[in-house]
């Protein structure tokens, strides 16, 4: 198993499931996003403060590979690795695992950047510093 920089535990709620009794495919992106936001918060970054400065973090590409389905009540966790892929882009490698046996549920690659108030790509200095620390 990969060494993740961050991990967040979850439990599937009934309303996240479709008529087939499995988590709707779009809900997985909510899990991934919540994990990314908690990771960024753990780094000491504040979305509201960045936005007030005219800098927004945005997703520009999402690639998800589903391996199995989650069902209501399932316990699972999301692992995350942040890496820089260009001067203006970063990628979150995220995986979801079903507990208790750590069965792989989903693999995801989420690419993002920052956008300034003029709509131009710009990474906030805090993100640059975090990426440098990650190696």
Secondary structure as GFF3:
##gff-version 3
##sequence-region A 1 135
A	DSSP	beta_strand	6	11	.	.	.	ID=ss1
A	DSSP	three_ten_helix	14	16	.	.	.	ID=ss2
A	DSSP	alpha_helix	27	42	.	.	.	ID=ss3
A	DSSP	alpha_helix	47	52	.	.	.	ID=ss4
A	DSSP	beta_strand	56	66	.	.	.	ID=ss5
A	DSSP	beta_strand	75	84	.	.	.	ID=ss6
A	DSSP	beta_strand	90	98	.	.	.	ID=ss7
A	DSSP	beta_strand	103	115	.	.	.	ID=ss8
A	DSSP	alpha_helix	125	134	.	.	.	ID=ss9
###
